[in-house]
Amino acid sequence: MHNLKLSDCKILYLIRKQCFNDIWTENDFILMLSNKLYFGFRIDEKGFILCRKILDEIEIITFGVIPIYRRQGLGRRLLQSVINYVKTTSENNKIFLEVAEDNTPARSLYKSFGFQQISIRKDYYNSITKIKNAVVMQLLTY
Ligand SMILES: CC(C)(COP(=O)(O)OP(=O)(O)OC[C@H]1O[C@@H](n2cnc3c(N)ncnc32)[C@H](O)[C@@H]1OP(=O)(O)O)[C@@H](O)C(=O)NCCC(=O)NCCS
């Protein structure tokens, strides 16, 4: 497990490309990781989790494990690293995220960690081919 660094942006871009069908660029990662409010963790070139600090909350911005390494516990380890981070810092005590309503693997993972659904954002994911609702989930760590 490594803390994310600016020099990881190419790897993060390549992992994300295998996890999501979208147009994030390497530069998107550079912009985020140049800002000290962003942080996260990576396991080799297999998966990563990227978060942002907002006041007393941590938002999970993006999170993925490449398909050939899924169901081996890497997603669980990455999410646990964020929870450990939040528990060891006094200024943050909430983690929240948005997940597509039909994303069963991710929703099961979050639920198994005790994340609770707090709202629905209608039509939040809006691509040419599909419009989906987002489920907003939160974990309180105090
Ligand atoms: C969500 C994701 C990160 C999980 O990574 P992973 O390394 O496969 O997760 P783990 O092996 O640690 O699995 C942990 C738990 O998640 C749930 N889970 C994972 N894949 C699942 C699946 N296909 N179906 C149902 N539950 C699943 C299970 O509860 C699993 O625990 P178990 O293996 O003991 O049953 C991965 O599927 C992924 O990258 N998906 C595409 C990107 C994505 O959706 N990211 C999240 C956006 S909010």
The ligand as a MOL file (V3000), in Angstrom:
LIG
                    3D

  0  0  0     0  0            999 V3000
M  V30 BEGIN CTAB
M  V30 COUNTS 48 50 0 0 0
M  V30 BEGIN ATOM
M  V30 1 C -15.8890 -1.8330 -6.4140 0
M  V30 2 C -14.4880 -2.4420 -6.5880 0
M  V30 3 C -13.4550 -1.3530 -6.2770 0
M  V30 4 C -14.3150 -3.5970 -5.5810 0
M  V30 5 O -12.9770 -4.0250 -5.6520 0
M  V30 6 P -12.5600 -5.5500 -5.3140 0
M  V30 7 O -11.0750 -5.5540 -5.1430 0
M  V30 8 O -13.1360 -6.4750 -6.2890 0
M  V30 9 O -13.2830 -5.7340 -3.8990 0
M  V30 10 P -12.9770 -6.8730 -2.8310 0
M  V30 11 O -12.3990 -8.0900 -3.4640 0
M  V30 12 O -12.2120 -6.2580 -1.7140 0
M  V30 13 O -14.4600 -7.2160 -2.3660 0
M  V30 14 C -14.9530 -6.7030 -1.1650 0
M  V30 15 C -16.4610 -6.9020 -1.1110 0
M  V30 16 O -17.1240 -6.1290 -2.0930 0
M  V30 17 C -18.3130 -6.8100 -2.5150 0
M  V30 18 N -18.1600 -7.1680 -3.9280 0
M  V30 19 C -17.0680 -7.0130 -4.6970 0
M  V30 20 N -17.3450 -7.4100 -5.9670 0
M  V30 21 C -18.6100 -7.8170 -5.9650 0
M  V30 22 C -19.4830 -8.3260 -6.9730 0
M  V30 23 N -19.0500 -8.4900 -8.2460 0
M  V30 24 N -20.7480 -8.6030 -6.6450 0
M  V30 25 C -21.1990 -8.4240 -5.3830 0
M  V30 26 N -20.4220 -7.9580 -4.3640 0
M  V30 27 C -19.1570 -7.6580 -4.6690 0
M  V30 28 C -18.4060 -8.0410 -1.6640 0
M  V30 29 O -19.1010 -7.6750 -0.4790 0
M  V30 30 C -16.9290 -8.3060 -1.3740 0
M  V30 31 O -16.7260 -9.0770 -0.2310 0
M  V30 32 P -16.5650 -10.6690 -0.3990 0
M  V30 33 O -15.5580 -10.9050 -1.5040 0
M  V30 34 O -16.1010 -11.0680 0.9590 0
M  V30 35 O -17.9310 -11.1630 -0.7750 0
M  V30 36 C -14.2870 -3.0170 -8.0250 0
M  V30 37 O -15.3630 -3.8740 -8.3170 0
M  V30 38 C -14.1890 -1.9610 -9.1170 0
M  V30 39 O -13.1120 -1.4030 -9.3740 0
M  V30 40 N -15.3170 -1.6770 -9.8150 0
M  V30 41 C -15.3110 -0.7190 -10.9170 0
M  V30 42 C -15.0980 0.6890 -10.4360 0
M  V30 43 C -16.1060 1.0810 -9.3900 0
M  V30 44 O -17.2910 0.7740 -9.4800 0
M  V30 45 N -15.6430 1.8270 -8.3630 0
M  V30 46 C -16.4740 2.3240 -7.2840 0
M  V30 47 C -17.1990 3.5280 -7.7590 0
M  V30 48 S -18.1730 4.2750 -6.4790 0
M  V30 END ATOM
M  V30 BEGIN BOND
M  V30 1 1 1 2
M  V30 2 1 2 3
M  V30 3 1 2 4
M  V30 4 1 2 36
M  V30 5 1 4 5
M  V30 6 1 5 6
M  V30 7 2 6 7
M  V30 8 1 6 8
M  V30 9 1 6 9
M  V30 10 1 9 10
M  V30 11 2 10 11
M  V30 12 1 10 12
M  V30 13 1 10 13
M  V30 14 1 13 14
M  V30 15 1 14 15
M  V30 16 1 15 16
M  V30 17 1 15 30
M  V30 18 1 16 17
M  V30 19 1 17 18
M  V30 20 1 17 28
M  V30 21 1 18 19
M  V30 22 1 18 27
M  V30 23 2 19 20
M  V30 24 1 20 21
M  V30 25 1 21 22
M  V30 26 2 21 27
M  V30 27 1 22 23
M  V30 28 2 22 24
M  V30 29 1 24 25
M  V30 30 2 25 26
M  V30 31 1 26 27
M  V30 32 1 28 29
M  V30 33 1 28 30
M  V30 34 1 30 31
M  V30 35 1 31 32
M  V30 36 2 32 33
M  V30 37 1 32 34
M  V30 38 1 32 35
M  V30 39 1 36 37
M  V30 40 1 36 38
M  V30 41 2 38 39
M  V30 42 1 38 40
M  V30 43 1 40 41
M  V30 44 1 41 42
M  V30 45 1 42 43
M  V30 46 2 43 44
M  V30 47 1 43 45
M  V30 48 1 45 46
M  V30 49 1 46 47
M  V30 50 1 47 48
M  V30 END BOND
M  V30 END CTAB
M  END
